[in-house]
Amino acid sequence: MKENNSEEVFHYTTNAGLLGILDSQCLWATHYKFLNDTSELSLFKDKLVSFLLEKALDDDDYVDGVLKSLEGYHDLPSDPFLKEQVAHNNLVSKVKYLVEYLSTDLPNLLKLEVYLASFSIVNRKDYEYENGLLSQWRGYSQDGGYAIVFDKRKLVNLIDIEVKQEKETIIPIFGNVLYSNEDFKEFFSEQLSIIYDFLIKFDDKDKKIKPGNVFKAFTECSILYKHQGFLEENEFRIGIILTGSSEKERKFRSQAGNNRPYIELFKILGKALPINRIIVGPHRHSDTCAEELRIRLRKTNISISISETPFIS
């Protein structure tokens, strides 16, 4: 992952999106099933299955316990190789069941929903820090697009305030994204430890099992793990888990033939968003767009600049 020494995060949007954010002083977080990356939250599952299986097979005490729990244990062949095969087959089933339980059964049972808001991180020394990413400008080429640059620390502080306002019926997750060409074991070491400890205690026949904080650990990994094809975005994410008791309003917007569910973040706080600056994307009328913003935001400390990237749609 690119080293980051930036305390700012970038959110790219259209003209309509920018005006909506400025007028409402809130951000939208979209339900994960309706995002552009079709592998959202599912990409990590295969990695997790392989990790848990490898770790479990190296755990002699656990393997021995799994074998002893099997019906007909005393009839198992004495050959160590054959016993290992029996243990392997049983562990594969157990691990896959656990991962499916965490990804599908548990959120359905507890009525949990996951929403995401995405940002990009840029190193202060990089050209894009002042001018934005060309790939993002291409994506918003219809009206040039805008990069809203937030103070990351203050944005995270707003999340903590929102959790209290919502009486802790929402669970926040935020952090830098790890990409699939990078080592996930060290990056997610704490979460993987929680999930493995849960595997040790997990009985797929016990429907009353209490998951504790394991779902949050699993969701943290899933939210903050993304396909390497998106590496250029160097993403920072805010994830919100709505619990079954959350009364937060679900709204819908029409996009690409779908009505996409989303929630509004920070609107109930009545506070100004921590916007440091806005970069106007390359556009034939970028000078006019920048001047309009300077007039609109004349009573704020938000600075306005124009990207020097020579791209005109």
Sequence and secondary structure as in RCSB ss.txt:
>XXXX:A:sequence
MKENNSEEVFHYTTNAGLLGILDSQCLWATHYKFLNDTSELSLFKDKLVSFLLEKALDDDDYVDGVLKSLEGYHD
LPSDPFLKEQVAHNNLVSKVKYLVEYLSTDLPNLLKLEVYLASFSIVNRKDYEYENGLLSQWRGYSQDGGYAIVF
DKRKLVNLIDIEVKQEKETIIPIFGNVLYSNEDFKEFFSEQLSIIYDFLIKFDDKDKKIKPGNVFKAFTECSILY
KHQGFLEENEFRIGIILTGSSEKERKFRSQAGNNRPYIELFKILGKALPINRIIVGPHRHSDTCAEELRIRLRKT
NISISISETPFIS
>XXXX:A:secstr
      SEEEEEE HHHHHHHHHH  EEEEEGGGSS TTTTTHHHHHHHHHHHHHHHT HHHHHHHHHTSTTGGG
S S HHHHHHHHHHHHHHHHHHHHHIIIIIHHHHHT EEEEEEEE   TTSTHHHH  HHHHHHTTTT  EEEEE
EHHHHHHHHHHHHHHTTT EEEEEEE EETTS HHHHTHHHHHHHHHHHHH  TT TT   TTHHHHHHHHHHTE
E GGGGGG EEEEEEEE TT     EEEEETTEEEEEEEESGGGT    EEEEEE S TTHHHHHHHHHHHTTTS
  EEEE       
